[in-house]
Amino acid sequence: MTAVLARPRVSDLTGETPLPVTRRAAPSTRARAVGWTALHALLAVAPLALCLTAVRPGRGFLVDLSVALGFLALSVLGLQFALAARFTRATAPFGIDAVLRYHRQISALAVLAAFGHPALLFLADDRYLVLLDVVDAPLRAQFAWLSVLALALLVVTSVWRRALRIPYQVWHVLHSVLGVTIVLAGLVHAFLVDNWMSAPWVRLGWTVYAAAFLWLAVWVRLVRPLRLWRRPWRVVELWPEPGGAVTVGLEPAHRHGGRPWSFTAGQFAWILPGRVPFTPTYHPFSISSSALRPRVEFTIKQVGDFTRSIRRLRVGDTVYVDGPHGSFTLDRHPGMGYVLVATGVGVTPFLSMLATLADQGDRRPVWLFLGNRSEDQITGIRQLERLRGRLDLTVVHVISRPSGEWPGERGRIDAALLARHLPPHARSLQYFVCSREETVQAVRSALAELRVPADRVHSEQFGMV
Ligand SMILES: Cc1cc2nc3c(=O)[nH]c(=O)nc-3n(C[C@H](O)[C@H](O)[C@H](O)COP(=O)(O)OP(=O)(O)OC[C@H]3O[C@@H](n4cnc5c(N)ncnc54)[C@H](O)[C@@H]3O)c2cc1C
């Protein structure tokens, strides 16, 4: 391993050298992604198709459009429960970042549709305006207002969570409660309105949807924790890391039902300390140890209530591990070499990738750009030291507030800095970036400046909202 401290040569990355051919992600991943997307889209629009069997002439285009928007909003929002259920098979082809982006974007469209539903009704006919009087309005309209109100609250608390200073855990519980309220109240409203619902097929279709949504909620809150309960893990080692983090070593205290627990380097898991795995909030952490060893390690930076509580763990304590999840993995993007860019505790998935490559005896070149505030706060530095000589690894430490004696790179990771250290064939490498959202965007822009093709840049963000 080479730890780069002094400034090395400048490489011309923007030259027009042709790209060497590298293998792309397995087609089966793409096929699965297309399959899940198609299924999701089909489930979202199926209620509309059912309604076509029951359209009554004479109600007017605006009214029909309004109802269509209402049904669409309801099915799309209800389907978000499937994302919360974290079905590994369905999310694996996309990766957690893409799934979250999709959740935000499709929910934004559903919100527009949901608000468009009453707006169009009022536009279509003055008679509907009486429904604005919530107190005297019929029950079906009161449920509609409850759903719309919960939706408005959900939007405000999600978009402005930080500005409103809502702690993540409080927000997460609120998000779940509001999500269930929106869908339940929306369903009751739809059943009570009875126009389209009076058609047996539409009623049957929505009954199936309601049962599926309910099942997903039961799965997330009850079935999944019950399954985890049968698979406890024990803390076998704990040690403090520079940078205010702690590494927790876990070993299974169960027999996995005959199958070993396995993961791919770069994946993460939700971990739940305590005697029982029933908690309102789950916290995700990347696995930081080699995928080829039975012991699993997490390196956790103390930033809030939950991560600070990790300090209270003791050897022998029980922890539940819900995972592995995610697809931020090297095997999905085979390359002739890898460039890993992280700041702070964002190094954790890379610690796992590097340890795994070392255990595999992989000699492909790897560059690790690691940003930290000061040179004595580098989380994972010991794990990196242990890899010395086992990999063709170049580590470039970039310190934003270094001491006077720091001989290496300082400031931020930008295009010029990357260009100074990467080889001439840099555009043919695969890039992995793990950090906060703003840093991920900044590194993506820097790589775009260096003309690294966007499909070779893969990222994971450590904040979900
Ligand atoms: C895929 C992924 C992998 C991660 N891997 C690591 C890791 O290896 N090591 C590490 O130290 N941190 C990791 N994190 C971040 C870690 O989950 C949060 O720092 C932690 O949950 C903070 O909880 P808190 O109550 O201590 O702090 P809070 O003050 O409640 O939260 C601080 C910030 O962390 C984020 N956050 C909080 N709770 C959650 C949650 N349940 N789910 C998602 N984001 C949350 C929010 O953006 C919040 O603003 C990872 C996050 C993600 C999404």
The ligand as an ORCA input file, in Angstrom:
! r2SCAN-3c Opt
* xyz 0 1
  C     -26.704      3.253      3.621
  C     -26.150      3.933      4.850
  C     -25.004      3.448      5.445
  C     -24.480      4.071      6.581
  N     -23.332      3.591      7.136
  C     -22.809      4.195      8.214
  C     -21.594      3.718      8.805
  O     -20.990      2.737      8.354
  N     -21.126      4.369      9.896
  C     -21.758      5.469     10.422
  O     -21.275      6.008     11.415
  N     -22.906      5.945      9.876
  C     -23.443      5.340      8.801
  N     -24.609      5.814      8.251
  C     -25.267      6.984      8.880
  C     -26.043      6.534     10.124
  O     -27.137      5.720      9.752
  C     -26.566      7.759     10.860
  O     -25.486      8.559     11.213
  C     -27.263      7.354     12.122
  O     -28.447      6.661     11.822
  C     -27.536      8.611     12.939
  O     -28.464      8.343     13.972
  P     -28.433      9.200     15.330
  O     -29.716      9.015     16.054
  O     -27.217      8.894     16.126
  O     -28.242     10.686     14.861
  P     -29.330     11.753     14.427
  O     -28.920     13.064     14.983
  O     -30.696     11.239     14.700
  O     -29.130     11.745     12.847
  C     -28.063     12.386     12.175
  C     -28.347     12.254     10.669
  O     -28.217     10.885     10.290
  C     -29.270     10.506      9.394
  N     -30.052      9.451     10.041
  C     -30.438      9.381     11.313
  N     -31.136      8.267     11.568
  C     -31.203      7.618     10.395
  C     -31.829      6.405      9.982
  N     -32.516      5.651     10.824
  N     -31.724      6.047      8.698
  C     -31.045      6.818      7.834
  N     -30.440      7.971      8.149
  C     -30.517      8.367      9.413
  C     -30.112     11.737      9.152
  O     -29.704     12.351      7.952
  C     -29.796     12.625     10.320
  O     -29.907     13.982     10.022
  C     -25.148      5.207      7.129
  C     -26.315      5.683      6.533
  C     -26.810      5.071      5.410
  C     -28.060      5.611      4.788
*
